[in-house]
Amino acid sequence: MKLAFVLCPGHSGSTLLGNVLGAHPKVQHIEEIPAPVRTGLPLGCLYCGDSTCPIWSESILELVRLNCGAFKRWCLSNKGWGIERVRALAMRKRDETLAPCAVHARIMAGRPNLTLAVDTSKDLEWAEWNARAPGVESKFIWLQRDLRAVVGSYIRKYGTSMNVQAEKIVSTAARTREYVANKPSQDVMVLHYEDLVLAPKTHCERLCAFLGLEFDVRMLAYYLYPSHLLGGNLGPIIESRTASGKSHEDLQKYTNAREYHTHGVPGFQLDERWKTELATATLSEFDKIGGEMNRTMGYR
Ligand SMILES: [Zn+2]
């Protein structure tokens, strides 16, 4: 099985990138598997809402819960916490449904025309657990975005302070850099969110070449195709719901995201609200924490 993991701090455009890739007829986009299990909200497809989902059936959702449990035990044992107890649980529940990639494999097995699953869960441990599964060929896309835009988006959504968000985001970016540095270079591609949005065709062609796919023009109109996701940024999900004439009333049940905005015009649009929203003083606070990291990624 071929898997591609999109890695980045949250709010870097990973849902957009996943939807762009997912519009390719040979690709299945799978997003945010471990995160929504932790919220306590009903687990369900954000695109289909209360209707039946062709991807996330009840039996696959049950598999997601089991698989996330196995993943959590692996993380705990890796951190050296309660190893004996974890081992005992793992032995008791040893079953192919609990193995890494069980969810990806089940989804792909029902779709013989697909050749690649794109996972935008953005969780490095989750990526590593699944990428090590036997028979899996993994690629990694490090999606970079100006960290000031990422921090600005967090502040806008959650109202928290620059320092708290900047520390978190810069640390995720640094961990991602270290993670991909340890992968074979031919398995890693760096993509800038801004480049994708400003020159989508060029960068979709680059992505396809890297992933061993032929470029498909549907990627440029990604919002016209269903986006069956359990979590992630609601903007691109709402775009595809709007394009298919769905209302958004049932969304609240499945997500604790606060924004239910609809984009005026669907498609690639550069979001640089941070340039007007962040005050000069806030930007200099950011610079102390994340300026250097941001410059190493090419942002001045
Ligand atoms: Zn669905």
Residues whose N, C-alpha, C, O or C-beta is under 5 A from the ligand:
A	BS01	ZN	C45 Y47 C48 C53 P54 H228
